[in-house]
Amino acid sequence: MPVTPLTDILTDFRAYRPGNHREFLEWVRDHSQAVGLKAYALQDATSAALYLSALNQVRDFRWRHWCFTREYILKRTAHPTATGGSPIVTWLPNQLQAVLTQMLEVSGRCGGNAGVGEIVDLVRSQQETLKKEVGKYCADRGVA
């Protein structure tokens, strides 16, 4: 993920996770960094396609999170900040956009592996939808 003020807040939010969940995610992060998982995955088209599939799961979670936020918060209030004080209309989509961007970069390494084209089409569609929605909600709230 990009290093932004949001990244620091999200790191702080980790303290609210159940201990065993937090420990597992820390283990996954530490070990994937230690073995250079991303660099390894991008060495050949098949591994890159599998890595893209893993990113697609992250995208799916973040997209659902955005949709829930849009439906149950943004459509019901014009308040510009979320719990924790973050600017809800820009920070939440920031993480989703980071995943979408990463997916397009990785897709270029996937060769002709099956399913990659469908994933790329979905990513591009969601990028466009997200851009429009964020623009609308920012304008509604006077957020730059």
Buried (B, 14 or more C-beta within 10 A) or exposed (E): EEEEEBBEEBEEEEEEEEEEEEEEEEEEEEEEEEEEBEEEBBEEBEBBBBBBBEBBEBBEEBBEBBEEBBEEBBEEEEEBEBEEEBBBBBBBBBBBBBBBEBBBEBBEBBEEBEEBEEBBEBBEEBBEEBEEBBEEBBEEBEBE
